Amino acid sequence: KPTLKIGNWTLESDPYSTLDISENQLTFKYGGNFSNDTDVYHYSLIEDTIGEESIIIIKMHNKIADTLRYEIMGRNDTLLNLMDLQYGRINTFVLNK
């Protein structure tokens, strides 16, 4: 079963944007703060196959039923590349130590 590395991740292109990953939720923050509790998402990881390629999708939802989907494009112990499936943007996050 796929998992996400728990910790605080910083968006490479904007050091004020961070993503906190815990066992069951993701929290988007800017400047160390989240604007309100709609920035807190519960998530699940979905494994899928497209042709020969295996992919992992992060599906997340917040308390007002907003749903976001990201494909994990690449990851290791210190980097996480996510493609926003709605807009096609790729975001690279770096794990804070």
matplotlib code that plots the C-alpha trace (Angstrom):
import matplotlib.pyplot as plt

x = [0.0, 1.5, 2.1, 3.2, 6.2, 5.0, 6.5, 6.5, 7.2, 8.1, 7.1, 10.4, 9.1, 7.7, 9.3, 6.3, 4.0, 4.2, 2.3, 2.0, 1.5, 0.3, -1.1, -4.6, -4.5, -2.8, -2.7, -1.8, -0.1, 1.3, 3.8, 3.4, -0.4, -3.4, -6.2, -9.0, -10.0, -10.9, -7.1, -7.1, -7.8, -8.3, -6.7, -6.5, -4.0, -5.4, -3.3, -4.3, -2.9, -2.8, -1.7, 1.5, 2.2, 1.2, 0.3, -0.7, -3.4, -3.8, -7.5, -8.3, -11.4, -12.1, -15.0, -17.0, -16.6, -14.0, -12.1, -8.5, -6.6, -2.9, -0.8, 2.5, 4.9, 8.0, 9.1, 11.9, 12.9, 13.3, 11.3, 7.7, 6.5, 2.8, 0.8, -2.5, -5.0, -7.3, -4.8, -1.9, 0.7, 3.5, 4.6, 7.9, 8.0, 11.1, 11.0, 12.1, 14.6]
y = [0.0, 3.4, 6.0, 9.6, 10.7, 12.5, 15.9, 19.5, 20.1, 23.5, 24.4, 24.8, 27.7, 29.6, 29.1, 30.6, 27.8, 24.6, 21.3, 19.5, 15.8, 13.6, 10.1, 11.1, 14.8, 17.3, 21.0, 23.8, 26.8, 30.1, 31.9, 29.2, 29.8, 28.3, 30.8, 28.6, 25.0, 24.6, 24.3, 21.0, 18.0, 14.3, 12.2, 8.7, 7.3, 5.5, 3.2, 3.0, 1.8, 3.6, 1.2, -0.3, 2.6, 2.4, 5.7, 6.9, 9.6, 11.6, 12.3, 14.8, 16.5, 19.2, 19.8, 21.7, 18.9, 20.5, 17.7, 18.0, 15.3, 15.1, 12.6, 11.7, 12.2, 11.4, 11.1, 10.1, 10.8, 14.5, 15.4, 15.1, 16.1, 16.5, 17.2, 19.1, 17.0, 20.0, 22.5, 20.4, 22.3, 20.3, 21.4, 20.2, 20.1, 19.6, 18.0, 20.3, 18.9]
z = [0.0, -0.9, 1.8, 1.9, 4.0, 7.1, 7.7, 6.7, 3.0, 1.3, -2.2, -4.1, -6.2, -3.2, 0.2, 2.0, 0.8, 2.8, 3.0, 6.3, 5.9, 8.8, 8.8, 7.7, 6.6, 4.5, 5.5, 3.1, 4.7, 3.6, 5.8, 8.5, 8.8, 7.2, 6.3, 7.7, 8.3, 4.6, 4.1, 6.0, 3.8, 4.6, 1.9, 0.4, -2.0, -5.0, -7.2, -10.8, -14.1, -17.4, -20.1, -18.8, -16.3, -12.6, -11.0, -7.6, -7.2, -4.0, -3.5, -0.8, 0.5, 3.1, 5.4, 2.8, 0.3, -1.9, -3.7, -5.0, -7.0, -7.5, -9.3, -7.7, -10.5, -8.4, -4.8, -2.6, 1.0, 0.4, -2.7, -3.7, -7.2, -7.5, -10.6, -10.0, -12.1, -12.5, -13.8, -15.0, -12.9, -11.4, -7.9, -6.3, -2.5, -0.5, 3.0, 5.8, 8.2]

ax = plt.figure().add_subplot(projection="3d")
ax.plot(x, y, z, "-o")
ax.set_aspect("equal")
plt.show()
